[in-house]
């Protein structure tokens, strides 16, 4: 009996010693693992602030970047857009498709090229509808669109017609430039309305956008344009590396002139060798499944050319080339 107790005591002691050693080892191992993780994290994880330039211009008008609130407002938008990577990357891709459409229309209307970034911040190049029912890339509300000769009915809404909406936006901006003789204020008026900008200038007794105390949206508006201009003109500097093949290419199309009624746009699309979805993608201004056209107005309907359904056909020969510090949005 004593022998059994002795053996049990020896066995218990051995187990205790082994368990204690394992506990010390596992605790030490966990501590070492945590330390290694923290060291690796500190060595490898880095976040750098986006660089604010010492000089900057909008439509050749100098931005007073030395003023503390101008610099800090610009930095806010630079950081927001630099580190909202998914959204900014998608806009980079879309811009390659749509800037070549917008740029010649701006030039034809005598507007500086920088206004293409206004369309970008308005919609991200998506045919979105705002809470105020502003629609299309240029975000026109119905009364303003109609004032600048856009047709807006149940069947046709030219706020979604990029070429016509861009022309209308140019007319609006040229009108406000005529009021203020300043492109920065004209851009602010696109967001706030010419009356709102004029009243703000008069009541606050200043003559510059950068000196105005405004609502949050308009006070950020120009800085958002400037931030995107910086990122899109120097993508590598702000951490965006793309190949030509990463950008969304323009898709060649032909234009059909239609001055009669189309009773069924689904059948019309099928007759022209495309689906209704593709017809709507190329002509988002068609808002219904028919085009009554009682006045026999001439409409231009886009039909993609053969090969549009094979993405490889749209790529350039050097599409795998990495873009350098100037994103080639112009073609």
RAWOWO-V344432 format. One record per helix or strand of 2 or more residues. SS is the DSSP state (A for helix, B for strand). FROM is the first residue (numbers start at 1). LEN is the number of residues. If there is no record, write none. Layout:
BEGIN
ss:from:len
SS:FROM:LEN
SS:FROM:LEN
END
This chain:
BEGIN
ss:from:len
A:2:43
B:57:2
B:61:2
A:68:15
A:85:24
A:113:11
A:142:6
B:156:2
A:158:3
A:162:19
A:183:10
A:194:11
A:209:3
A:216:18
A:236:3
A:244:3
B:253:6
A:265:7
A:276:7
B:299:6
A:311:4
END
